[in-house]
Amino acid sequence: MRYRTGWIVLLLVAILTPLGIIAAGGAWGEWGSDGVKERAGFVPRGMHAEAGGRERPLQGYTVPVLERGPFGKGLGTVIAALLGAGITATGTIALMRIAKHGDVS
């Protein structure tokens, strides 16, 4: 119950993530190597290695099965946001417990 407001805010932000799809110019930081070079003047070494063309889960914030439906792109973005937020929250809670108690249990 202590974190109820925080979870509600996190859920609302995740639900609003599809607004980034319709934003002019796209989301900040969603650039490929060319976009980074244009803004920074160079491409970091690690980014060259990452651009190997391998398949990534939820690539482009889409869920392939849902992509053909009427809400495919928006729903995929919400799912990606909820997964990312959930993984981040779980890791943060685990680290807080370890810091407080010295173990995860």
Protein Blocks (a to p, Z undefined) as FASTA:
>chain_A
ZZmmmmmmmmmmmmmmmmmmmpghiaehiacfklmmmmnopacfklmmmmnopacehihh
iafklmmmmklmmmmmmmmmmmmmmmmmmmmmmmmmmmmnopaZZ
